[in-house]
Amino acid sequence: MAFAITPPPQPWVPVQGGDPFPVRRIYCVGRNYAAHAREMGHDPDREPPFFFMKPADAVAMDGSALPYPPATADLHHEIELVVALSKGGANIPEDQALAHVFGYTVGLDMTRRDLQGEAKSKGRPWDTGKGFDQSAPIGALRTVAQIGHPTDARIRLTVNGESRQDGNINQMIWNVPETISYLSGLFQLQAGDLIFTGTPEGVAAVGPGDRLEGAVEGIATLSVSYNPKS
């Protein structure tokens, strides 16, 4: 098929020992750790999950030196387990959800907290706070065949060598199969979808010149930095 303009490049994530994984959509779960819900001023009771999205081309690769994003003075880090889907579906039962998983990695849901806060206060969408360019740094995927389905793994983040976030993925309010099942009742999921599964407590601001190093132990690591202001 011919197009009126040159199509944009396909966003992708590297796979350890395999071909790149093409990214279709990025879904993100909000407030999926009780301690993080409390630090953001919300009740951590097990309310139904809610979701927001980032554009597929928001992914940024491990090792990247990123420009500090415009229009913010309060850029926050949120370290997360990321799930990659190998097939999709609608209304997927919980007991069948893991059969849809290709693999796992670690990612950062970078957030322009000041813009998100302004949007919240006015009842507006979070897109400018969450879906900006390079707002989803991500590590290399490891497949289910390589690591199985992790349920108990330390998740951590340091900034300039200082510990900021340190938790365990077993602290998620909604686990991976529950999240996939619920999300598939809202959207027709497809192969190539990524799901960022929420962040533990300790979110805080980063600035130009900062280096972020994160991991879900036994699964993946991630390191990015923000360029100093010229």
Secondary structure in CASP SS format (residue, H / E / C, confidence):
PFRMAT SS
TARGET T0000
AUTHOR 0000-0000-0000
METHOD secondary structure of the structure
MODEL  1
M C 1.00
A C 1.00
F C 1.00
A C 1.00
I C 1.00
T C 1.00
P C 1.00
P C 1.00
P C 1.00
Q C 1.00
P C 1.00
W E 1.00
V E 1.00
P E 1.00
V E 1.00
Q C 1.00
G C 1.00
G E 1.00
D E 1.00
P E 1.00
F E 1.00
P E 1.00
V C 1.00
R C 1.00
R C 1.00
I E 1.00
Y E 1.00
C E 1.00
V E 1.00
G E 1.00
R C 1.00
N C 1.00
Y E 1.00
A H 1.00
A H 1.00
H H 1.00
A H 1.00
R H 1.00
E H 1.00
M C 1.00
G C 1.00
H C 1.00
D C 1.00
P C 1.00
D C 1.00
R C 1.00
E C 1.00
P C 1.00
P C 1.00
F E 1.00
F E 1.00
F E 1.00
M E 1.00
K E 1.00
P C 1.00
A H 1.00
D H 1.00
A H 1.00
V E 1.00
A E 1.00
M E 1.00
D C 1.00
G C 1.00
S C 1.00
A E 1.00
L E 1.00
P C 1.00
Y C 1.00
P C 1.00
P C 1.00
A C 1.00
T C 1.00
A C 1.00
D C 1.00
L E 1.00
H E 1.00
H C 1.00
E C 1.00
I E 1.00
E E 1.00
L E 1.00
V E 1.00
V E 1.00
A E 1.00
L E 1.00
S C 1.00
K C 1.00
G C 1.00
G E 1.00
A C 1.00
N C 1.00
I C 1.00
P C 1.00
E H 1.00
D H 1.00
Q H 1.00
A H 1.00
L H 1.00
A H 1.00
H H 1.00
V E 1.00
F E 1.00
G E 1.00
Y E 1.00
T E 1.00
V E 1.00
G E 1.00
L E 1.00
D C 1.00
M C 1.00
T E 1.00
R E 1.00
R H 1.00
D H 1.00
L H 1.00
Q H 1.00
G H 1.00
E H 1.00
A H 1.00
K H 1.00
S H 1.00
K C 1.00
G C 1.00
R C 1.00
P C 1.00
W C 1.00
D H 1.00
T H 1.00
G H 1.00
K H 1.00
G C 1.00
F C 1.00
D C 1.00
Q C 1.00
S C 1.00
A E 1.00
P E 1.00
I E 1.00
G C 1.00
A C 1.00
L E 1.00
R E 1.00
T E 1.00
V H 1.00
A H 1.00
Q H 1.00
I H 1.00
G C 1.00
H C 1.00
P C 1.00
T C 1.00
D C 1.00
A C 1.00
R E 1.00
I E 1.00
R E 1.00
L E 1.00
T E 1.00
V E 1.00
N C 1.00
G C 1.00
E E 1.00
S E 1.00
R E 1.00
Q E 1.00
D E 1.00
G E 1.00
N E 1.00
I H 1.00
N H 1.00
Q H 1.00
M E 1.00
I C 1.00
W C 1.00
N C 1.00
V H 1.00
P H 1.00
E H 1.00
T H 1.00
I H 1.00
S H 1.00
Y H 1.00
L H 1.00
S H 1.00
G C 1.00
L C 1.00
F C 1.00
Q C 1.00
L E 1.00
Q C 1.00
A C 1.00
G C 1.00
D C 1.00
L E 1.00
I E 1.00
F E 1.00
T C 1.00
G C 1.00
T C 1.00
P C 1.00
E C 1.00
G C 1.00
V C 1.00
A C 1.00
A E 1.00
V E 1.00
G C 1.00
P C 1.00
G C 1.00
D C 1.00
R E 1.00
L E 1.00
E E 1.00
G E 1.00
A E 1.00
V E 1.00
E C 1.00
G C 1.00
I C 1.00
A E 1.00
T E 1.00
L E 1.00
S E 1.00
V E 1.00
S E 1.00
Y E 1.00
N C 1.00
P C 1.00
K C 1.00
S C 1.00
END
